[in-house]
Structure formats: structure tokens, C-alpha cells
Amino acid sequence: MTVTVRYTCPHCGAVVSVERQPDLADRSVTTIPQPGWEYASPDEDFADADGIEFLCGEDGPVTDLEGEPVEGCGRPFYLNFVRYEQGVELEPDPPTYGGPRFDFKG
């Protein structure tokens, strides 16, 4: 079973729809990819990916919020899924997971 989920381009406000499994948990939509995360395109099997990379208007039709067709801006944006490592939910946007820390807070 799949569901249709809609995401708004953070650059231009166009809306893209994607068919996906209902059990995937969304974390965020960002204008840049998260470091170290693997992204699939909307037409690939993204069940094992960390998110989806969209190219606004180039991956399929986009609409405005009311559902009227519009042209997308062609810029990339990223849907980030909730990620887990060894059963622990990972926070978005760290430079590495489990690597050295350089915050020097004493």
C-alpha cells in the first residue's frame, strides 16, 4: 500500500507529489542535503535511502497550493527521513555520526 504525499519547494512554493510507503517518517525539507545522507530520486526505490532529492518541476508535474499546474523553479530540495543508527534517532545536520567532536567545551 502506498500513499500520495505532497511537499512544498522551499525556493518557490511549488508543490510536488510523490507515492511512497506510509510508514516512512519525515524529518524535514531543506534546501541543502544533510552531510553523509544518501538521497534517491523520486522515481527510484527510496525505501532504503535517507531521503529524496527533488528537482522542482523536473521530476514531474508541480502545482500551486490549490492544485493548479505551475512551472517549478528547477532548483534542488531535499526531503529528509528520520534516521536511526543502532536504534537511536539521529539528529539532522551533524558533520559526522560517532566521529570526533571539535566543540572544545570544557
Backbone bond lengths (Angstrom), bond angles and torsions (degrees), N, CA, C in turn:
res aa  C-N    CA-C-N  psi(-1)  N-CA   C-N-CA  omega(-1)  CA-C   N-CA-C  phi
1 M - - - 1.445 - - 1.529 109.09 -
2 T 1.311 116.43 135.90 1.457 121.82 176.04 1.523 109.57 -124.40
3 V 1.316 114.72 162.75 1.452 121.90 176.20 1.524 108.30 -128.14
4 T 1.305 116.70 153.97 1.458 121.53 174.49 1.522 108.06 -94.07
5 V 1.331 115.36 124.39 1.457 121.07 -178.83 1.525 107.33 -121.68
6 R 1.332 115.91 140.57 1.467 121.61 -177.82 1.518 110.20 -110.16
7 Y 1.344 115.13 139.07 1.457 121.38 178.47 1.522 108.69 -129.43
8 T 1.328 116.15 143.79 1.457 122.33 -178.31 1.517 109.93 -100.01
9 C 1.321 116.24 130.03 1.455 121.49 176.48 1.530 108.53 -64.40
10 P 1.340 118.06 124.79 1.463 119.66 -179.86 1.526 113.39 -72.65
11 H 1.331 117.70 -10.37 1.463 120.99 179.72 1.524 111.79 -86.36
12 C 1.343 116.83 -45.52 1.459 119.38 -171.62 1.525 114.41 -126.78
13 G 1.326 118.32 -8.68 1.456 121.11 178.18 1.511 115.27 86.25
14 A 1.338 118.00 2.62 1.465 120.51 176.28 1.528 108.88 -68.22
15 V 1.320 116.21 152.92 1.462 121.66 -176.90 1.518 109.14 -111.45
16 V 1.338 116.06 130.43 1.457 122.81 177.50 1.524 107.47 -115.01
17 S 1.328 116.45 143.81 1.459 121.82 178.49 1.521 109.51 -113.21
18 V 1.329 116.14 145.00 1.454 120.96 178.79 1.532 108.80 -141.90
19 E 1.328 115.20 141.67 1.458 121.76 174.56 1.522 107.72 -88.88
20 R 1.338 116.72 130.29 1.454 119.60 -179.12 1.515 110.90 -155.10
21 Q 1.315 115.55 170.11 1.451 121.47 177.43 1.531 109.17 -69.02
22 P 1.320 118.47 139.80 1.466 120.04 -177.35 1.529 114.30 -71.26
23 D 1.332 118.16 -15.23 1.459 119.61 -176.57 1.526 113.86 -87.69
24 L 1.333 119.38 -2.34 1.463 120.99 175.98 1.525 108.50 -74.50
25 A 1.316 117.10 131.56 1.465 121.71 -178.23 1.526 109.77 -100.09
26 D 1.321 116.55 125.93 1.458 122.21 177.96 1.520 110.01 -83.65
27 R 1.330 115.72 139.98 1.460 120.42 172.91 1.524 109.93 -103.28
28 S 1.336 117.05 -51.78 1.457 119.52 -174.29 1.520 110.63 -163.58
29 V 1.332 115.01 166.10 1.457 123.60 169.24 1.515 105.44 -118.21
30 T 1.345 116.33 125.41 1.460 120.93 -175.81 1.527 111.00 -129.38
31 T 1.319 115.19 162.10 1.461 120.75 178.19 1.522 111.92 -86.64
32 I 1.331 117.53 -14.39 1.462 121.76 177.99 1.526 108.87 -127.55
33 P 1.337 117.27 151.61 1.464 119.11 178.40 1.524 111.13 -72.30
34 Q 1.317 116.29 152.38 1.464 121.24 175.36 1.529 108.14 -76.64
35 P 1.314 118.34 135.87 1.471 120.76 -178.89 1.522 111.59 -58.81
36 G 1.319 115.77 129.85 1.455 121.76 175.98 1.517 114.77 81.85
37 W 1.319 119.08 0.80 1.462 121.52 -178.81 1.523 109.15 -91.86
38 E 1.315 115.86 145.74 1.460 122.47 178.85 1.525 108.93 -99.87
39 Y 1.323 116.45 126.71 1.460 122.02 -178.38 1.521 110.41 -113.36
40 A 1.300 115.58 142.81 1.463 122.72 174.91 1.521 107.67 -108.80
41 S 1.320 116.33 160.29 1.462 119.50 173.35 1.529 107.74 -82.61
42 P 1.327 117.81 162.02 1.464 120.16 -177.42 1.525 114.26 -62.04
43 D 1.337 118.24 -22.09 1.461 120.11 -178.81 1.533 112.75 -94.79
44 E 1.339 117.87 1.85 1.463 122.34 176.60 1.527 109.58 -95.30
45 D 1.320 115.59 169.95 1.455 120.65 172.11 1.525 107.01 -78.56
46 F 1.312 117.20 106.79 1.459 120.47 -175.06 1.526 112.75 -104.02
47 A 1.323 117.69 13.78 1.466 120.86 -179.87 1.522 112.03 -60.74
48 D 1.336 118.60 -32.31 1.460 121.44 179.81 1.527 112.60 -98.93
49 A 1.327 117.93 1.67 1.459 121.53 179.81 1.532 109.79 -84.49
50 D 1.318 115.71 167.26 1.464 121.71 176.75 1.515 111.70 -88.21
51 G 1.332 116.48 -8.83 1.452 121.11 179.92 1.514 110.48 174.77
52 I 1.324 114.85 -171.94 1.459 121.91 -179.02 1.518 108.57 -124.95
53 E 1.331 115.91 135.05 1.461 121.46 173.88 1.521 107.95 -98.97
54 F 1.321 116.69 121.49 1.462 122.35 177.44 1.522 109.68 -105.62
55 L 1.313 116.89 143.95 1.456 122.45 166.71 1.518 104.96 -111.43
56 C 1.294 116.99 107.82 1.461 123.55 -170.48 1.528 111.72 -54.70
57 G 1.325 115.66 114.82 1.454 122.27 177.58 1.508 114.63 86.01
58 E 1.330 118.48 -9.97 1.457 121.08 -178.81 1.526 112.70 -102.88
59 D 1.343 117.32 -15.20 1.453 121.48 179.96 1.529 112.06 -94.96
60 G 1.302 116.68 3.20 1.455 121.21 -177.00 1.512 109.34 146.59
61 P 1.317 116.56 -179.62 1.463 119.50 -177.13 1.526 111.79 -67.63
62 V 1.332 115.12 147.37 1.455 122.14 174.58 1.518 108.56 -125.83
63 T 1.317 115.44 157.14 1.460 121.29 -178.37 1.521 109.60 -131.61
64 D 1.343 114.94 172.91 1.451 118.81 167.87 1.526 107.48 -86.19
65 L 1.313 118.16 -176.45 1.460 121.24 -176.68 1.524 112.98 -64.72
66 E 1.321 117.26 -23.29 1.458 120.95 178.70 1.523 112.97 -88.41
67 G 1.336 117.79 -3.60 1.456 121.53 178.13 1.520 114.96 94.99
68 E 1.319 118.17 5.92 1.463 121.81 177.61 1.528 109.38 -81.17
69 P 1.337 118.12 136.19 1.472 120.45 -179.72 1.529 112.27 -60.54
70 V 1.320 115.47 137.63 1.466 123.04 175.73 1.525 107.76 -138.08
71 E 1.323 115.94 167.85 1.461 120.30 173.24 1.516 108.00 -90.34
72 G 1.305 116.64 138.60 1.459 120.23 175.28 1.510 110.72 -81.25
73 C 1.313 115.90 169.92 1.462 120.78 -177.14 1.528 112.58 -87.00
74 G 1.340 118.51 -9.73 1.457 121.93 179.01 1.514 114.51 79.38
75 R 1.323 117.63 0.96 1.461 120.61 -178.38 1.526 110.62 -88.45
76 P 1.333 117.37 150.59 1.468 119.78 -179.97 1.527 111.59 -78.00
77 F 1.334 115.12 147.78 1.455 121.58 166.52 1.509 107.93 -147.05
78 Y 1.321 116.46 163.24 1.455 121.18 -165.64 1.529 111.28 -130.06
79 L 1.328 114.97 129.54 1.453 121.65 170.47 1.525 106.17 -94.11
80 N 1.316 116.19 124.08 1.460 121.87 -178.69 1.521 109.40 -107.10
81 F 1.317 116.26 123.30 1.455 121.21 176.57 1.530 109.41 -82.51
82 V 1.315 116.61 159.46 1.457 121.04 170.94 1.519 106.66 -66.99
83 R 1.328 116.76 131.38 1.464 122.15 -178.94 1.514 110.39 -114.05
84 Y 1.318 114.42 146.81 1.465 121.09 177.26 1.519 109.13 -127.69
85 E 1.312 115.84 143.91 1.453 121.79 172.28 1.511 107.05 -132.22
86 Q 1.309 116.74 118.24 1.458 123.85 -176.78 1.525 111.29 53.43
87 G 1.327 115.93 40.71 1.457 122.27 176.32 1.514 115.62 80.43
88 V 1.334 117.94 1.91 1.455 121.87 -179.77 1.525 108.88 -107.56
89 E 1.339 116.26 129.28 1.460 120.30 178.81 1.521 109.64 -68.34
90 L 1.327 115.77 129.61 1.464 121.40 -179.32 1.517 110.03 -89.77
91 E 1.302 115.56 141.44 1.460 120.92 176.98 1.526 109.39 -79.85
92 P 1.321 118.17 149.19 1.466 119.80 179.20 1.525 112.04 -74.64
93 D 1.327 114.62 155.16 1.444 125.27 170.10 1.526 116.82 65.62
94 P 1.319 122.44 25.55 1.467 118.30 168.37 1.527 108.80 -81.42
95 P 1.341 118.61 153.24 1.455 119.40 180.00 1.517 113.15 -67.14
96 T 1.342 117.77 -34.96 1.457 121.80 177.23 1.517 107.93 -148.08
97 Y 1.325 115.91 162.78 1.454 120.41 176.10 1.514 107.64 -111.49
98 G 1.312 116.36 122.53 1.446 120.61 178.18 1.516 113.98 76.45
99 G 1.316 117.64 5.52 1.458 120.99 -179.21 1.510 111.50 -89.13
100 P 1.307 116.70 -172.61 1.467 120.26 -178.57 1.528 110.85 -67.12
101 R 1.312 115.56 150.56 1.469 121.73 177.32 1.504 108.56 -105.89
102 F 1.319 116.09 142.80 1.456 120.84 -179.23 1.522 111.50 -126.84
103 D 1.334 116.59 36.77 1.456 118.08 -178.36 1.528 111.83 -88.27
104 F 1.316 118.77 -16.46 1.466 125.58 174.35 1.524 113.30 50.75
105 K 1.303 117.21 32.39 1.466 120.02 176.10 1.510 107.77 -84.89
106 G 1.299 116.20 127.71 1.428 118.13 -171.97 1.444 116.50 -104.52
